[in-house]
């Protein structure tokens, strides 16, 4: 629903659950209803939160894939790499289940 109606959620704090993939340059979240998903970012001071730091270490250890609930501020057109696109600045990460590589 977020990607289908980005204006509805723009600038709002939201919570979404989905598949998180962390690549070399970007981290994305998607689900079975929205394979394109959107990018995840982390800004200060949230990077210092224990749940965010543990997630970063855990996803790198467990194959770069996880199922998680992320909470943060959604922007329909964030200034992210490689070009402006929908993104969420993460404030918290919950209910993490690390998945093996597909």
PyMOL commands that set and color helices and strands:
alter all, ss='L'
color gray80, all
select helices_A, chain A and resi 6-9+46-48+50-61
alter helices_A, ss='H'
color red, helices_A
select strands_A, chain A and resi 13-22+27-31+34-41+65-78+85-99
alter strands_A, ss='S'
color yellow, strands_A
deselect
rebuild
show_as cartoon
